[in-house]
Amino acid sequence: MQNKPSSLGIRHLRYALAVADAGGFRAAAEMLNIAQPAISKTVRDTEEDMGFDIFVRGTKTVEISENGKRFLDDARQTVAQFERTIRGSRRNVLGDRGHIIIGYSALATATQLSDGLETFQALYPGVQVEMQVMSTDNMMRNIKTGAIDLGFLMAHDTVRDPVISQRVVWTSPIGLVAPHDSAEMTLDALRSAPFIMGVRENWRAYRTLLDDAFDKTGFTPIIEDEAWDIHVILQRVADGRGYTFHPITAESAMPRALRIMPLEELDAELSIAIAWSAAADTSLLRMFRAQYATQAGVADRQP
């Protein structure tokens, strides 16, 4: 059995990972936009090739077997490395010396991010750096699958994964976003004011952090509206429909119509971490992270 040649390919690994991540065959088929029978057959072929069940199928649920957990961990690393190899090879054909895809949260829009990026590009001008804004949860998934190489995300107890390393690179107090001509305010004066917040599904960790800060101060914001996208939230604040909360380090990226002001009564700060997969780490990614290790005054340590 162990010496039997395998007929498995990347497609088999992707389909098995999709079932695990989506929580079932039907959800995986919808996620991949592929017919469910094709997913089921490919996964069954994979199990027959491996000689064990990856999934334990119930009448309404699908669980991952113990052998399946080990298989999927290895499969995830293999697919991630495959993605990076393809991207790197395509860039090499064009004569460049590297290609890094970086995800970042809207909460990480700060001079710290741009300063480190500018320093890296000055040191390594042949490396292409592609930036993609996305939610923290999407970043964690994309780092695991290899869709992105690194992520700048909010550090929080709810944002953890054993295969993803994180290191805090800067911390910022959270302030009030208001129209630019607004006077200084206190938290007490805002008790009857309307607020525009990020949809909890997309801003899960940040909303949890704010909830904890509000509980400590006895403040309950009146949430008049919610939006998925930070640009929509900021536009509604600029239109005078309410206020919102955002890291003060993002002030330089604010539209001219807005300002971020500190609130002394609000004991809340947000830390931004750089995240990466230790299993798919490279010297190029370590060189990139070094720019932010220098900013933070710490050495880059592997897990």
Stockholm file with secondary structure:
# STOCKHOLM 1.0

chainA/1-303         MQNKPSSLGIRHLRYALAVADAGGFRAAAEMLNIAQPAISKTVRDTEEDMGFDIFVRGTKTVEISENGKRFLDDARQTVAQFERTIRGSRRNVLGDRGHIIIGYSALATATQLSDGLETFQALYPGVQVEMQVMSTDNMMRNIKTGAIDLGFLMAHDTVRDPVISQRVVWTSPIGLVAPHDSAEMTLDALRSAPFIMGVRENWRAYRTLLDDAFDKTGFTPIIEDEAWDIHVILQRVADGRGYTFHPITAESAMPRALRIMPLEELDAELSIAIAWSAAADTSLLRMFRAQYATQAGVADRQP
#=GR chainA/1-303 SS CTTSCCCCCHHHHHHHHHHHHHTSHHHHHHHHTCCHHHHHHHHHHHHHHHTSCSEEECSSCEEECHHHHHHHHHHHHHHHHHHHHHHHHHHHHTTCSEEEEEEECGGGCSHHHHHHHHHHHHHCTTEEEEEEECCHHHHHHHHHHTSCSEEEEECCTTSCCTTEEEEEEEEEEEEEEEETTCCCCCTGGGTTSEEEEECTTTSHHHHHHHHHHHHHHTCCCEEEEEESSHHHHHHHHHTTSCBEEEEGGGGGGSCTTEEEECCTTCCCEEEEEEEEEGGGCCHHHHHHHHHHHHHHTCCCCCC
#=GC SS_cons         CTTSCCCCCHHHHHHHHHHHHHTSHHHHHHHHTCCHHHHHHHHHHHHHHHTSCSEEECSSCEEECHHHHHHHHHHHHHHHHHHHHHHHHHHHHTTCSEEEEEEECGGGCSHHHHHHHHHHHHHCTTEEEEEEECCHHHHHHHHHHTSCSEEEEECCTTSCCTTEEEEEEEEEEEEEEEETTCCCCCTGGGTTSEEEEECTTTSHHHHHHHHHHHHHHTCCCEEEEEESSHHHHHHHHHTTSCBEEEEGGGGGGSCTTEEEECCTTCCCEEEEEEEEEGGGCCHHHHHHHHHHHHHHTCCCCCC
//
